[in-house]
Amino acid sequence: MTTPGSTEAWMFFYNSQPREAREIAEKQFAQKTTFKDKFEVAWNFISPHIKENRVRLKKTVGQSMLWREVGNKVYTTAKNEDYLRKSIEAYTKSIAFAPVGSSELSLAYANRSVILFKERLYEDCLLDIERSLKAGYPDKLKTKLFLRQSLCFKALKPNSGLEPGISMANAMQWLPELKKYNPKYNIIKEYPKMINDLKEPREIIKFIPEIKNDNAIIVGASDAIELKKNNENNQTIVATRDIKTGEFIYISEPFAATPVNELHYTNCWHCCCQTWTGVPCDNCPNIIYCSDIYIEKLMAMKMISKSLNSVGGLKGLKKKIDSIDSMKNKELIFTNGILDVNTIDNFLRLDYFKATSSNCTFESAILAVLIITVFGEKTDKLGKKMTLNDLIKSKDKKILILGELILRYMMTSGFNSQSFNESSTGCMVPLSTDSIPFYNTKILKPSCDPNVNWSHVGSDVGFYACKPIKQGQPVLIKVAK
């Protein structure tokens, strides 16, 4: 996957090129007026040097050990309520940087399970214990790990003796290995103390809003709103009845979303949900997921991947974009009388920074080249997976077409992505960057005095009334900055 670290390395490489060569390339770039031509300039400038200058942020045992030590320090010197997040983040970084198959991976999972156990997150703790064992946790430490597993089962199923008993049997099996370096350890004495100190599982109450009555026409919407044409002959959302404060009028997944860089180790890169048990990407240390299944540049990758999958490939997407660009009528598309703003047809109607805009920089095109290498090596979007060597030598026009689309999607992302912030101790904390067609298609009227706001609802996005809305009034959203 693309990582912030590798992007910084590429930009360092770009800045290290002879000044004269950079100036010539930048001048050529400035003279071009289309995404395709601009990308081609960047590709021709960078591609001959990709192989010898490509730098990746690698997983290393040293980095994993460093972050595990940070986690240990945060845990043992906890002085405020934020220690949970900080220690989990440090151990997750240790997990992310640990090479696959290394003992450091198992140690980091086990250490994180200690925090989860202390916080009474027993189900999460069991997940990390299992991962630690699969990663090859040292035999001499397995007794204590199985004891923790037994206690988790005891807390979750107090009336069941089966699971705790199996875990205790495993703990006893590995006790001789523990006693080799800790001969005074007395499991018969320690276990009853642990049982007495065991607390009930933490109750996690999740607020899950819902749409009371589904809209018959707008997918994801409540029947409290409808799409009408206003006096300027533009489409806009209005209330069909009085809407109370707090009522949700629309809930749907964003077209694409990525957590902000600061939350790469506490939020899933796929769904943006917070996770205490993040699982890392096998190939790089900068991305985690919330389970064992699998902003701007990352957002563009998500957008174009979803688009390519929805139209069946590169040629189909290029054809659809050209078709939509040639249309004079840019109103939203209804399919069989139903409006779904998340369809590819409606997404491609979003505004974007044009190729001649100052936002379409040479640096953006260089990042597009980087993304192309990821697509070429890791996917078959160019027809087949390609080695870096083959990609560099290839004269396939698909490279330029995909590069053109990536650059355009980066400009779409920059124009339309919304930052979601959450209030914490009086401060606004950035959480994610989202592309939300319901927000960006201009059917919500912008206002300095909005009556609707939006929030994450799990992996979805929900729009709710932040003040009463009278029947017939337009739905107003905060003016984007």
C-alpha positions in Angstrom: 0.0 0.0 0.0 1.0 3.6 -0.4 2.3 5.1 2.8 3.1 8.6 4.0 6.7 7.5 4.6 7.2 6.4 1.0 5.6 9.5 -0.3 8.0 11.7 1.7 10.9 9.6 0.2 9.7 10.2 -3.3 9.4 13.9 -2.7 12.9 14.0 -1.3 14.0 12.2 -4.5 12.2 14.8 -6.6 13.8 17.7 -4.7 17.2 16.0 -5.1 17.1 16.0 -8.9 19.2 18.6 -10.7 17.5 22.0 -10.5 17.7 22.5 -14.3 15.9 19.2 -15.0 13.2 20.1 -12.5 12.6 23.5 -13.9 12.3 22.1 -17.5 9.8 19.5 -16.3 7.8 22.0 -14.3 7.7 24.4 -17.3 6.4 21.6 -19.5 3.9 20.7 -16.9 2.6 24.2 -16.6 2.1 24.4 -20.4 -0.2 21.4 -20.5 -3.9 21.8 -20.1 -5.3 18.3 -19.6 -4.8 15.7 -16.8 -3.4 13.2 -19.3 -0.8 15.5 -20.6 0.2 16.7 -17.2 0.5 13.2 -15.9 2.6 12.2 -18.9 5.1 14.9 -18.1 5.5 13.6 -14.5 5.7 10.0 -15.7 8.5 10.8 -18.2 10.4 12.8 -15.6 10.1 10.2 -12.8 9.8 6.7 -14.4 13.4 6.3 -15.6 14.6 6.7 -12.0 11.9 4.8 -10.1 13.8 1.6 -9.5 17.0 3.0 -8.1 15.4 5.7 -6.0 12.3 4.0 -4.7 12.4 3.9 -0.9 9.9 2.1 1.3 9.2 2.4 4.9 10.0 -1.1 6.1 9.0 -3.3 9.0 11.9 -3.7 11.3 12.5 -5.6 14.6 14.2 -2.5 16.0 11.3 -0.2 15.4 8.9 -2.8 16.8 11.0 -3.1 20.0 11.1 0.7 20.3 7.3 1.1 20.2 6.8 -1.8 22.6 9.1 -0.1 25.1 7.1 3.2 24.6 3.9 1.2 25.3 5.4 -0.3 28.5 6.4 3.1 29.7 3.0 4.6 29.1 1.3 1.7 30.8 3.6 1.6 33.9 3.6 5.4 34.4 -0.1 6.1 33.6 -1.1 9.4 35.1 -4.3 10.4 33.2 -7.3 8.8 31.4 -5.6 9.1 28.1 -3.1 6.4 28.9 -5.4 3.7 27.3 -5.4 5.3 23.9 -1.7 6.2 24.0 -0.6 2.7 25.2 -2.8 0.9 22.7 -1.5 3.2 20.0 2.2 2.4 20.9 1.6 -1.3 21.1 -0.3 -1.2 17.8 2.7 0.6 16.2 4.9 -2.2 17.6 2.6 -4.7 16.0 2.6 -2.8 12.7 6.4 -2.5 12.5 7.1 -6.1 13.5 8.1 -8.2 10.5 5.7 -11.1 9.7 6.9 -14.2 11.5 9.1 -12.4 14.1 8.9 -13.0 17.8 8.4 -9.2 18.2 5.0 -9.6 16.6 3.8 -12.1 19.2 5.2 -10.0 22.1 3.5 -6.9 20.9 0.1 -8.6 20.6 0.6 -10.1 24.1 1.5 -6.7 25.6 -1.5 -5.1 24.1 -3.7 -7.9 25.5 -2.6 -6.8 29.0 -4.0 -3.4 28.5 -7.2 -4.7 27.1 -7.5 -7.1 30.1 -7.0 -4.3 32.6 -9.6 -2.2 30.9 -12.1 -5.2 31.0 -12.3 -5.5 27.2 -12.1 -9.2 27.5 -13.4 -10.2 24.0 -10.7 -7.9 22.5 -8.1 -9.3 24.9 -8.9 -12.9 23.7 -8.4 -11.8 20.1 -4.9 -10.5 20.8 -4.0 -13.6 22.9 -5.0 -15.8 20.0 -3.0 -13.7 17.5 0.0 -13.8 19.9 -0.1 -17.6 20.1 -0.4 -17.9 16.3 2.6 -15.6 15.8 4.8 -17.9 17.9 4.7 -16.5 21.5 7.7 -17.8 23.5 7.1 -21.1 25.3 8.5 -19.8 28.6 5.8 -17.0 28.7 2.8 -19.1 27.6 1.7 -20.0 31.1 0.8 -16.4 32.0 -0.8 -15.8 28.6 -3.1 -18.8 29.1 -3.9 -17.7 32.6 -5.1 -14.4 31.2 -7.1 -16.3 28.6 -8.7 -18.3 31.3 -9.7 -15.2 33.3 -11.2 -13.6 30.2 -13.4 -16.7 29.6 -14.3 -16.7 33.3 -15.4 -13.0 33.2 -17.4 -13.5 30.0 -18.9 -16.9 31.0 -18.9 -17.0 34.8 -21.1 -20.1 34.9 -19.1 -22.1 32.4 -16.1 -24.1 33.4 -15.2 -25.6 30.0 -13.3 -22.7 28.4 -11.5 -21.5 31.6 -10.6 -25.2 32.3 -9.0 -25.8 28.9 -7.0 -22.6 29.2 -5.8 -23.6 32.7 -4.8 -27.0 31.4 -2.7 -25.2 28.7 -1.2 -22.9 31.4 -0.2 -26.0 33.5 1.3 -27.7 30.4 3.8 -24.8 29.9 4.5 -24.2 33.6 7.8 -26.2 33.5 9.1 -23.8 30.8 8.2 -20.8 33.0 9.8 -22.3 36.1 13.1 -22.6 34.3 13.7 -18.9 34.6 11.2 -18.1 37.4 11.4 -21.1 39.8 9.6 -19.4 42.6 6.4 -18.8 40.6 3.4 -20.4 42.4 0.5 -20.8 40.0 -1.7 -22.4 42.7 -1.3 -19.3 44.9 -1.5 -16.7 42.1 -4.6 -17.9 40.3 -7.1 -17.5 43.2 -5.9 -14.0 43.7 -6.5 -13.2 40.1 -10.0 -14.7 40.3 -10.8 -12.5 43.4 -9.6 -9.4 41.5 -11.5 -10.2 38.4 -14.1 -7.6 37.4 -17.1 -7.7 35.2 -16.7 -6.9 31.5 -16.9 -3.3 30.6 -20.3 -2.4 29.3 -20.0 -0.6 25.9 -23.1 1.3 25.0 -23.1 2.2 21.3 -25.6 4.8 20.0 -26.9 3.5 16.7 -29.3 5.9 15.2 -31.8 4.8 12.6 -34.1 6.2 10.0 -37.7 5.9 11.3 -39.4 5.8 7.9 -37.5 5.1 4.7 -37.7 7.5 1.8 -39.4 5.9 -1.2 -37.2 7.7 -3.7 -33.9 8.8 -2.0 -31.7 5.8 -1.0 -30.6 6.2 2.7 -33.0 9.1 3.4 -35.9 9.6 5.7 -39.4 10.4 4.5 -39.0 13.7 6.2 -37.2 15.1 3.2 -37.7 15.3 -0.6 -35.9 16.7 -3.6 -37.4 19.8 -5.2 -36.5 22.5 -7.7 -36.1 25.9 -6.1 -36.7 29.3 -7.7 -33.3 29.2 -9.4 -34.4 25.9 -11.0 -31.8 24.0 -8.9 -32.4 20.8 -7.1 -32.5 21.1 -3.3 -33.6 19.1 -0.3 -36.6 20.4 1.7 -38.5 19.1 4.7 -41.8 17.3 4.0 -42.9 17.7 7.6 -41.6 19.3 10.9 -38.3 17.7 11.9 -37.2 17.7 15.5 -33.7 18.4 16.7 -31.6 15.3 16.8 -33.6 13.4 14.2 -31.6 11.7 11.5 -32.7 12.4 8.0 -30.0 10.5 6.0 -27.6 7.6 6.8 -25.4 6.0 4.2 -21.8 5.0 3.6 -19.5 7.7 2.2 -18.2 7.1 -1.3 -14.8 6.9 0.2 -13.2 7.7 3.6 -9.7 7.5 5.2 -8.7 8.2 8.8 -6.4 11.2 9.3 -2.7 10.4 9.6 -2.8 10.9 13.4 -5.2 8.1 13.7 -3.6 5.5 11.4 -2.9 3.3 14.4 -6.2 3.6 16.3 -8.7 3.6 13.4 -9.3 1.1 10.6 -8.1 2.3 7.2 -11.0 0.5 5.5 -14.0 1.7 7.5 -12.4 4.5 9.7 -14.0 3.0 12.9 -11.9 3.1 16.1 -10.3 -0.2 16.9 -8.4 -1.3 20.0 -7.2 -4.5 18.3 -5.9 -3.2 14.9 -4.3 -5.7 12.6 -1.5 -4.4 10.3 -1.0 -4.6 6.6 1.5 -7.4 5.9 3.5 -5.2 3.5 3.8 -1.8 5.2 3.8 -0.5 8.8 1.5 2.5 8.2 -1.9 1.0 7.8 -4.1 -1.1 10.1 -7.4 -2.7 9.8 -10.1 -3.5 12.4 -10.1 -7.3 11.6 -8.0 -9.9 10.0 -9.7 -9.3 6.6 -8.3 -7.1 4.9 -5.5 12.4 2.8 -5.9 13.0 -0.3 -3.7 10.5 -2.2 -5.2 7.6 -0.2 -8.7 9.0 -0.7 -8.0 9.1 -4.5 -6.9 5.4 -4.4 -10.1 4.4 -2.6 -12.3 6.4 -5.0 -10.8 5.1 -8.2 -10.6 1.5 -6.9 -14.4 1.7 -6.1 -15.1 3.3 -9.5 -13.1 0.7 -11.5 -14.9 -2.1 -9.7 -18.3 -0.6 -10.4 -17.9 -0.2 -14.1 -15.8 -3.3 -14.8 -12.4 -1.8 -15.5 -10.3 1.0 -16.9 -11.9 1.3 -20.4 -15.4 1.3 -18.9 -14.5 4.1 -16.4 -12.8 6.2 -19.1 -15.8 5.9 -21.4 -18.3 6.8 -18.7 -16.3 9.8 -17.6 -16.0 11.1 -21.2 -19.8 10.5 -21.6 -20.7 12.4 -18.5 -18.3 15.3 -19.3 -20.0 15.8 -22.6 -23.4 16.2 -21.1 -24.8 19.7 -20.6 -27.3 18.5 -18.0 -25.5 17.9 -14.8 -28.6 17.1 -12.7 -28.5 14.0 -10.5 -29.4 10.7 -12.2 -32.5 8.7 -11.0 -32.4 5.0 -11.8 -36.0 3.6 -12.2 -37.3 6.6 -10.3 -34.8 6.0 -7.4 -32.1 8.5 -6.4 -28.9 7.0 -5.0 -26.2 9.7 -4.7 -23.5 7.1 -4.2 -23.7 5.6 -7.7 -20.7 6.1 -10.0 -22.9 8.2 -12.4 -23.7 10.7 -9.6 -20.2 10.7 -8.1 -18.7 11.6 -11.5 -21.0 14.7 -11.5 -19.1 16.2 -8.6 -17.1 19.3 -9.2 -13.3 19.1 -9.1 -10.3 21.3 -9.5 -9.5 21.5 -13.2 -6.2 20.5 -14.8 -5.4 24.2 -15.3 -6.1 25.0 -11.6 -3.3 26.0 -9.3 -4.3 23.0 -7.2 -3.2 20.6 -9.9 0.5 20.8 -9.0 3.6 19.0 -10.4 3.9 17.4 -6.9 0.3 16.0 -7.3 1.3 14.4 -10.6 4.4 12.8 -9.0 2.1 11.3 -6.3 -0.1 10.0 -9.1 3.0 8.3 -10.6 3.6 6.7 -7.2 0.0 5.4 -7.0 0.4 4.0 -10.5 3.3 1.8 -9.3 1.1 0.5 -6.5 -1.7 -0.3 -8.9 0.7 -1.9 -11.4 2.4 -4.2 -8.9 -0.5 -5.1 -6.6 -3.5 -5.2 -8.9 -4.6 -6.2 -12.4 -6.1 -2.8 -13.1 -3.7 -2.4 -16.0 -4.7 -5.8 -17.4 -2.3 -7.9 -15.3 0.0 -7.5 -12.4 3.4 -6.1 -13.4 6.8 -6.1 -12.0 8.3 -2.7 -11.4 10.8 -3.4 -14.3 8.0 -4.2 -16.7 6.0 -1.2 -15.6 8.9 1.2 -16.3 9.5 -0.3 -19.7 5.9 -0.6 -20.7 4.5 1.5 -23.5 1.0 0.6 -22.7 -1.4 3.5 -23.1 -3.4 2.2 -20.1 -0.7 3.7 -17.9 -1.4 7.2 -19.1 -5.2 6.7 -19.0 -5.0 5.4 -15.4 -2.6 8.2 -14.5 -5.0 10.8 -16.0 -7.9 9.4 -14.0 -5.9 9.2 -10.7 -4.8 12.8 -11.1 -8.4 13.8 -11.8 -9.6 11.9 -8.8 -7.0 13.6 -6.6 -8.5 16.9 -7.7 -12.0 15.6 -7.0 -10.9 14.5 -3.5 -9.3 17.9 -2.9 -12.4 19.7 -4.0 -15.0 17.6 -2.2 -13.6 15.8 0.8 -14.9 16.8 4.2 -13.0 16.6 7.4 -14.9 15.0 10.3 -13.9 16.3 13.7 -14.9 15.2 17.2 -15.0 17.4 20.3 -12.7 16.2 23.0 -12.0 18.1 26.3 -13.0 21.3 24.6 -10.8 20.8 21.5 -11.8 19.7 18.0 -9.9 16.5 17.1 -9.7 15.5 13.4 -10.8 11.9 12.8 -11.2 11.3 9.1 -11.5 12.7 5.7 -14.7 11.6 3.8 -16.1 12.1 0.3 -19.9 12.3 0.8 -21.9 12.8 -2.4 -25.1 13.7 -0.3 -23.1 16.7 0.9 -21.2 17.5 -2.3 -23.9 17.2 -5.0 -25.3 20.7 -4.0 -28.7 19.4 -3.1 -28.1 20.6 0.4 -28.2 24.4 0.5 -25.0 25.9 2.1 -25.6 28.4 4.9 -23.8 30.2 7.7 -26.7 29.3 9.9 -27.2 25.5 9.2 -30.1 23.4 10.5 -28.3 20.1 9.7 -25.0 18.6 10.7 -23.3 15.3 10.1 -21.5 12.6 12.0 -20.0 9.2 11.7 -22.4 6.4 12.5 -20.1 3.4 12.7 -18.6 3.2 9.2 -21.6 5.2 7.7 -22.3 8.9 7.8 -25.5 10.3 9.2 -27.1 13.7 8.7 -29.2 15.0 11.6 -31.2 18.1 12.4 -29.2 20.3 14.8 -32.2 22.6 15.2 -35.9 22.3 14.4 -36.8 22.4 10.7 -40.3 23.4 9.7 -42.2 21.7 6.9 -41.3 23.2 3.5 -38.0 24.7 4.8 -34.8 23.9 2.9 -32.2 21.7 4.6 -29.2 23.9 5.3 -25.7 22.6 5.8 -22.7 24.5 7.1 -20.7 26.4 4.5 -17.6 24.4 3.5 -14.3 26.2 4.3 
